[in-house]
Amino acid sequence: MNPTNPLRDYEEKKLGIFHLKTTLLAGAGQIVDGYDLTAAALVLSLVEASFTGYNLAEVSLILFLSITLGNLVGGLVFGYLVKHGRKRFYGIDATLMTLGALLQAFVQDPYQLAILRFLLGVGIGADYVLSPLINAEYANRKDRGKLLALSGGFMWNVGALVSVVVTLAVSQAVPQDMLWRIVLASGAIPAIAVIYGRRKFPETPQYLAFVKGDSKELEEKYNLYASNLSLGKVAIKAFLPTLIFASVTWYLFDVSAYSGVFFGPSVIAKDLGINGLLFELIILGGFAVPWNLVSAGLNDRLGRRALQAIGFAGMGTFTLLFAFLFGRTQALESLLLYGFSTVFSQLGPGTVVGFWGVELFPAEIRGITQGVTVMSGRLGVLTTTFLFPLIISSYGIVTTMMILAGLSFVAVFATLLLPEPNQVSLAERELQLRGLPNLEEK
């Protein structure tokens, strides 16, 4: 007997207010991450000026290494914990982000700043696991791609764009020593706004059906009926090849993407002769955010694999052109080349790369698989943090861009080895992957 999907009625619902609310709540964490990392890059020199005895490289490590290590811890710890319930942790992550961001306004030395940014990083890492996982499990089948896209890459770049606007607005009104404190602490606002809302939502139907096996609560919360919920154990080793390829694509993307996030406003913008804030405003507002929206519109039509492969290929091509033509063109032309690389980045992996750990694996191990892919992305960030300054100072921006282009082309091949989850029911994939033959509707 073929297994019957107890969540079919839920997954086939039309897009509704509930889906939009859960997407906005999920996206708030991405806003915090995009806001904070971009804001930290914008105020890097101001933080350096506030703490005597520390050079720019040391301050960069304080701001970026601490938060990235926190991401690693948060992603892995909460990736494991969500097997005990999605809802119970959906609010703890926002609380950690709120405290970590807000208290940055009051630090007295770099050590305090590093501790708070680690705490903030733990919250963000947890949210990288929780938000896409929960949003995917709440989503309907037909619109899952656009909902994940809007709560992920789009919201991240909105947060980054807001950080530029806030920095510009506040920079003329307060002293420089206060500016970076206000800018960094303001990242707490979206996290504060969703703490209560996240705690109100019910446990996800995927968790109730396939992890907890609670047919009574499934009926009470979602009016779905299932009996004989047979929950076999899942062996993660059966999914290792898929998990490795998914992790590799996130790692390679973050190596490239965060080189621009961390050093775009200073190194790249400076070499182009453009003000750092203006550079970020143009890249985010003109190239990144609009193409996140385009990706959201195409995700449920073209599919994740095609968009990510096209995105990586475009990133590699335009990054290579940027490298070959650097110094031979006007600043505007170089800016456009860098901008088109951003277009493909956000059309593809910048929107899609966080989907794989959620959409390709059974619910019981979905937290772990998402946590592992998050960890891989954060390792990419660490690679950029340590190696990018060394490579660019030793070999220059042209060689650095050629290396990044090569990594993008490698990522195309890794992407093509992944299964396509577009328009596939998570519940039906669950039944197929776990081989549950005795799941029956009443």
Secondary structure, DSSP 8 states (H G I E B T S, - for coil): -----TTHHHHT----HHHHHHHHHHHHHHHHHHHHHHHHHHTHHHHHHHSTT--HHHHHIIIIIHHHHHHHHHHHHHHHHGGG-SGGGTTHHHHHHHHHHHGGGG--SHHHHHHHHHHHHHHHHHHHHHHHHHHHHHS-TTTHHHHHHIIIIIHHHHHHHHHHHHHHHHHTTS-HHHHHHHHHHTTHHHHHHHHHHHHHS---HHHIIIII--HHHHHHHH----B--------GGGGHHHHHHHHHHHHHHHHHHHHHHHHIIIIIHHHHT--HHHHHHHIIIIIIHHHHHHHHHHHHHH-HHHHHHHHHHHHHHHHHHHHHHTTTS-HHHHHHHHHHHHHHHHHTHHHHTTTHHHHTS-GGGHHHHHHHHHHHHHHHHHHHHHHHHHHHHHHHHHHHHHHHHHHHHHHHHHHHTS---TT--HHHHHHHHHT----B--
